[in-house]
Amino acid sequence: MTQTPGIGHNSRQDLDGYASRLVRWRTARADLIGKAMPIEVVRMRVRQANALGLSYKTYAGVRAASGRDIVALLFSSNALGMIRRAEVEAARAAKLADVAAVRGVLVHPPLAATAPDPLDWAEDAPRFDERWSVMRDRLRTALVRHAVPADGVLMIGETSFEASWCAAARAAGYVRGEVYFGSPE
């Protein structure tokens, strides 16, 4: 005896249509671009990676995972070396001055959430004792307030707690400060 699927069951109809559309899309894209990415596209992406202060490998990995270009960098105060004072370390500030993207910082207490040069904006960082939903809402609200799309943001931090901000905000990716700024000397 065959039962009729209940409410919410898709009866595989939607999945079959999705698979068919996906195959057609991949075929059309392959016909248009071919097997190798055009050199002009690679050059453009290398320039964009350089403008963001990223290696091409890091840039390409984040872009492939998120499906879109990086338009903003969001740092933790730890990644910027703002441990005891609300100033960015000189070497890091010099690198950030040349970055062609929106630059924000999430500042850990007891520092005040003010944007030191050369950053564009600052917000209070999520606290360790906050629930996930509060942290998520705080991060998403900050990104909306500064007109930055979450999936176009690359987060740069130093700790595993800061890495969790990436998932909470639904950001494009997360990179450790030592990767972005280079290994400390």
For each residue, the residues with C-beta under 8 A, 3 or more apart:
1:
2:
3:
4:
5: 9 10 11
6: 9
7:
8:
9: 5 6
10: 5 13 14 15
11: 5
12: 15 16
13: 10 16 17
14: 10 17 18
15: 10 12 18 19
16: 12 13 19 20
17: 13 14 20 21
18: 14 15 21 22
19: 15 16 22 23
20: 16 17 23 24
21: 17 18 24 25
22: 18 19 25 26
23: 19 20 26 27
24: 20 21 27 28
25: 21 22 28 29
26: 22 23 29 30
27: 23 24 30 31
28: 24 25 31 32
29: 25 26 32 33
30: 26 27 33 34 35
31: 27 28 34
32: 28 29
33: 29 30 37 38
34: 30 31 38
35: 30
36:
37: 33 41 42
38: 33 34 41 42
39: 42 43
40: 43 44
41: 37 38 44 45
42: 37 38 39 45 46
43: 39 40 46 47
44: 40 41 47 48
45: 41 42 48 49 56 59 60 63
46: 42 43 49 50 56
47: 43 44 50 51
48: 44 45 51 52 59 69 70
49: 45 46 52 54 55 56 58 59 60
50: 46 47 53 54
51: 47 48 99 100 101
52: 48 49 59 70 73 99 100 101 154
53: 50 73 95 96 98 99 180
54: 49 50 58 59 62 70 154 175 180
55: 49 58 59
56: 45 46 49 59 60
57: 60 61
58: 49 54 55 61 62 175 179
59: 45 48 49 52 54 55 56 62 63 70
60: 45 49 56 57 63 64
61: 57 58 64 65 173
62: 54 58 59 65 66 70 154 172 173 175
63: 45 59 60 66 67 68 69 70 172
64: 60 61 67
65: 61 62 172 173
66: 62 63 70 151 152 172 173
67: 63 64 151
68: 63 149 151 152 172
69: 48 63 152
70: 48 52 54 59 62 63 66 73 101 152 153 154 172
71: 101 102 148 149 152 153
72: 101 102 103 104 148 152 153 154
73: 52 53 70 99 101 102 103 104 153 154 155 156
74: 104 105 106 143 148 153 154 155 156 171
75: 79 80 103 104 105 106 119 155 156 157 177
76: 79 80 105 106 108 125 155 156 157 158 159 162 165 177
77: 80 82 83 105 106 107 108 111 125
78: 81 82 83 108 157 158 159 162 177
79: 75 76 156 157 158 162 176 177 180 181
80: 75 76 77 88 89 92 105 177
81: 78 88 89 92
82: 77 78 85 86 87 88 89 105 107 108 111 116
83: 77 78
84:
85: 82 111
86: 82 107 111 112 114 116
87: 82 93 116
88: 80 81 82 92 93 96 116 117 118 119
89: 80 81 82 92 93
90: 93 94
91: 94 95 181
92: 80 81 88 89 95 96 181
93: 87 88 89 90 96 97 116 117 118
94: 90 91 97 98
95: 53 91 92 98 99 181
96: 53 88 92 93 99 103 118 119
97: 93 94 118
98: 53 94 95
99: 51 52 53 73 95 96 103
100: 51 52
101: 51 52 70 71 72 73
102: 71 72 73 120 121 146 148
103: 72 73 75 96 99 118 119 120 121
104: 72 73 74 75 115 119 120 121 122 123 142 146 148
105: 74 75 76 77 80 82 115 116 119 121 122 123
106: 74 75 76 77 122 123 124 125 126 139 142 162 165
107: 77 82 86 111 112 113 114 122 123 124 125
108: 76 77 78 82 111 125
109: 124 125 127
110:
111: 77 82 85 86 107 108
112: 86 107
113: 107 122 123 124
114: 86 107 122
115: 104 105 119 120 121 122
116: 82 86 87 88 93 105 119 122
117: 88 93
118: 88 93 96 97 103
119: 75 88 96 103 104 105 115 116 122
120: 102 103 104 115 146
121: 102 103 104 105 115 146
122: 104 105 106 107 113 114 115 116 119
123: 104 105 106 107 113 138 142 145
124: 106 107 109 113 138
125: 76 77 106 107 108 109 162
126: 106 130 134 135 138 139 165 168
127: 109 130
128: 161
129:
130: 126 127 134 135 138
131: 134 135
132: 135 136 168
133: 136 137
134: 126 130 131 137 138
135: 126 130 131 132 138 139 164 165 168
136: 132 133 139 140 168 169
137: 133 134 140 141
138: 123 124 126 130 134 135 141 142
139: 106 126 135 136 142 143 165 168 169
140: 136 137 143 144 150 169 170
141: 137 138 144 145
142: 104 106 123 138 139 145 146
143: 74 139 140 146 148 149 150 153 169
144: 140 141 147 148
145: 123 141 142
146: 102 104 120 121 142 143
147: 144
148: 71 72 74 102 104 143 144 152 153
149: 68 71 143 152 153
150: 140 143 153 169 170 171 172
151: 66 67 68 170 171 172
152: 66 68 69 70 71 72 148 149 172
153: 70 71 72 73 74 143 148 149 150 169 171 172
154: 52 54 62 70 72 73 74 171 172 173 174 175
155: 73 74 75 76 162 163 165 166 169 171 173 174 175
156: 73 74 75 76 79 174 175 176 177 180
157: 75 76 78 79 162 163 165 174 176 177
158: 76 78 79 162 176 177 178
159: 76 78 162 163
160: 163 164
161: 128 164 165
162: 76 78 79 106 125 155 157 158 159 165 174
163: 155 157 159 160 166 174
164: 135 160 161 167 168
165: 76 106 126 135 139 155 157 161 162 168 169 171 174
166: 155 163 169 171 173 174
167: 164 170
168: 126 132 135 136 139 164 165
169: 136 139 140 143 150 153 155 165 166
170: 140 150 151 167
171: 74 150 151 153 154 155 165 166 174
172: 62 63 65 66 68 70 150 151 152 153 154
173: 61 62 65 66 154 155 166
174: 154 155 156 157 162 163 165 166 171
175: 54 58 62 154 155 156 179 180
176: 79 156 157 158 179 180
177: 75 76 78 79 80 156 157 158 180 181
178: 158 181 182 183 184
179: 58 175 176
180: 53 54 79 156 175 176 177
181: 79 91 92 95 177 178
182: 178
183: 178
184: 178
185:
